[in-house]
Amino acid sequence: MTVPDGDARRPMGIRLAVLGSGSAGNATCIEGGGTRILLDAGFSCRELVARLRAVGVDPRRIDALAITHEHADHVRGAALFSKTYRVPIHCTERTARAASLDRQGAYARVPIEPGVAFAIGALALVPFPVPHDAVETVGYVVSCDEGRVGYATDLGHAPEEARRALRGCDLLILESNHDVDLLRSGPYPEVVKQRVLGRHGHLDNETAAEVMCEVASERTTRIVLAHLSRTNNRPDLALLAARRSFESAGRRPPRLHPAEQGTPSPWFEA
């Protein structure tokens, strides 16, 4: 049987598939201009391979990994995937040390700096700093030809620098982690609740919706709501907050897609 999206490299445009998103693991495959990368690798190497194959991608065709920060749900399989498939890992020096990538035997590592653009094949990447309780968390804008993808999955609030980076993307992946009422009344210990709610924690649905509405432009065709908490959120609540934000601004929202933890998304194309 032929896989519709296949593994043939597409010469033009940019597209992505979210392999999974949430506290148990985050990874997104982005391809454009014949180059294919993983943003984050928060599943085991075996699971990353299975999820790539589920969306029609041969793991041997991944050109590089780009990591946002050292928390396990973003870096769990990075070193072994890098070693197994001989692909470099792009991340900041502080993130590499905190994640022990060299000690785990990563094949190669390419240091990056927030605010400094770099290229992986045909893809241009710009990492930008975001506030989260890791040593040096970044988001990414990934471009190819005229297509732009914005990616920010862990941030306690959205400062102007992050908003500026995310404005005007064709595809946007943004955290919509929790419903505040569900979190406050939920089973987490109080110290964890305060961490999540803090300015270096995670975006709640209403704040995420406000950010989406501000940064989305006429060219934004789809927004993926990422890192939804399975304990303190529901997809319908995150979608409702996003739609209300656009409606209150008198705007029609782009297509909205809540990312799932257990199942990869379809391919989304700019």
N, C-alpha and C positions, 0 to 999 in steps of 0.2 A: 504494500500500500504506500502511496506517495504522501509524504508529510507536506501539507500545503505551504508552510513557510520555509521548509527545507533548510539545507545548509549551504546552498549556493550563495556565494558572496554577491551582495547587491552593489552595483557600481555607484549609485546615486542615492541622495537622501539620507535620512537618519530615522531609525526606529528602535523600539525597545520592548523588552518583555520583563516584567517584574517576576523573578523566580519565587519570591516569597517575601513577606514583610511583617514584622512583629517582634516581640521580645524573644522568640525562639530562633530567630534568624532573619537576616536581610541580605538580599543580593538582587541585582538588576543587570541584565544583559543589554548592552547598547551596541548597535552596529551602524556603520555608515562608510561609504567610499571604499569598501573592501576591508575595513578594519573592524574588529569585534573585541569588546572589552567587557569585564565585569566590574561594576561599581559595588564594592563591598563583597564579602565572601563569608557570610555569617552562618553558613551551614557546614556540616562536615564535608570533607572532600567527596566522599561517596554520594552524599545527598546533592551536592552541587552538580556532580556529573549526571545524576538521575534527572534532576530538574532541567538541566540544559538539554538533555536528550528528549525530555517531554515537550520542549518547544522547538524541536527539530535542529538542535545545534550539536555538532560534534565538539566535545571539550578540547580536542587537539587543535581546533581552529580559533581558540581564544588567544588574543595577542598580548594581553596584559591585564593586570588587576589594578584598580585604583581604590584606595581605602580611605574612609572618612575619619575613623578613630579606632581606638584599641579595644573597645568593649566586645565581649565574646560574640554577641549577636550580629556583629559586623565583620569579624575577623577570624572566626572559629576555624574555617577551612583554608584560609589564605596560604599559609606556609606550605602545607602539604600539597595543595593544588599547584602552587608555584613550582615546587620541587618535582612533582609527578609529570607535569606537562611543560616544564622548562619555560615558564613565562615570568617576566619581571613584575614586581609589586611596586607601585607608585604610592608613596605616602610621605608624610613629614618625618623628619628624624626622630622627633619626640614620640610620635605614634609608633614608629618602628621599634624603639627601645621599650616602650611600655607594653607592646604586644609580643616582645621577644622573638621577632621574626627571624633574625639572624641565628639565634640559638636553636630555633626550630628547623633550621636548614632550608630556608627559602632559597630558591634557585638564584635570584638576583633581585636587587632592590634599587630603585631609583628615587633619590630624595626630591621632594617638592617643597615649595614654600607657599603659604597662603598669599593670594594676590598675584602670583607669578604664573603666567600662562605657560603651558607646555603642550607638546603634541605626542600622540601615539598614532603612528601611521597617518591616516586621513582625518583623524579626529583631533580637534583642538579642545583642550580642557583648561578651565580656569577654576582653581580652588579658591574658596572664599571662607573666612572664619565665621563660625557660628557658636553661640553660647551654649555649652553643654558640659556636664561634669566629667570630662575626660581631659587628657593633658593638652590636646590641640586639635579640636574637632573642626572639620571643614565640610562644606557642601561643594557641589561642582556645577558648573555650567559646561555642557558638552556640545560642541558645534561641528557641523559638517556641511559644506556648501552653504545653503541658506537656512538650514534647519538648526534649531536650538532646543536643548533639553536642560531644564533646571532640576536639581536634585538636592533636597535638604530633609533628612529623615529624623534627626535628633537635635532639637534646639529648644531651650526654655523660653525664649522670646525671639522676636525677629527684629534686630536692629536695622537701621537704615542701610548699612553696608550689605547685609544679606538681601534686603528687599530690592536694592538697586541691582544686585547681581541676577535676581530671579525675574526681573521685569521683562516682559516681551518675549518669553519663551513660547515655542510652539507646543511643547509638551512639558508639563510640570509635575514633579513628584514631591509632595510636601507632607510632612507629618501632620496627622490629626489624631493624636494619641488617646485622649480620654475625654469623657464627659465629667465635668467637675462634680456634679451631684453624685454620680455613680462612684467616683473616686472617694469623695468624702465619706459616703455611707458604706463603702466597701470593706473588704477583709484585710487590706494592707495595714501593717503597723503604722502608727502615726508618723514615725520618722521617715518611712518610705513615702507616705503621702506628701509630706512636706518637701521631700527631695523632688518628686515628680512635679509638684506645683511650683517649685522654685524657678528663679530666672535662669538657672542652668539645668533645668530638668527637661520637661517635654511639653509640647504645645497641646493645649486643650482644643476641643472642637470649635468653640466660638472664636478664639484667637486665630486658629488656623484659617477659618473661614474669612475673617477680616483680611488676613494677609493674602489669601488667594484672590479675593476681590480687588485688592489694591494692585497686585503685580500682574494679573492677567490682562492681556491686551486683545485686540481684535484678532491677532494672529494665533492666540492660544486656542488650540482645538480640543485639548483634553487635559484634565487634572486628575492625577492618581492620588488618592488619599492613603497615606502610608502609615505604617507603624501603629495601627489600631490595637489598643489593648483588648485582649480577650476577656479580661476581668472587669475593666472599668469603661468599656465603650461598646457600642453596637454600630454596625455599618449604617443602619437607618438613621441613627442620631447624627453621625458625622455628615451624612449626605444632606440631612435636613438643615443643619447649621450652615453648610456651604450654600445651599440653594437660597436660604433666607437672606444671607449676606448679599448675594447678587441681586435678589429681588428688591431688597431695601435700597439698593443703589440704582434701581431702575434699569438693571442690565440683565441680559439673558446669559445664564452661566454656560461655560463650555461643557462638553461631555465630562461627566464625573464618574470615576471608577474607584471603589474601595478595594485596595489590595488585600489579598488573603494570605494568611500564614501558611496554609497547607497546600495550596494549589497555585501554580504559576498563572500569570495573566495571559491573555492573548497578546499578539504583537500589536503595538500601537505605533503608527507612522506619522511623522511630521509632514 
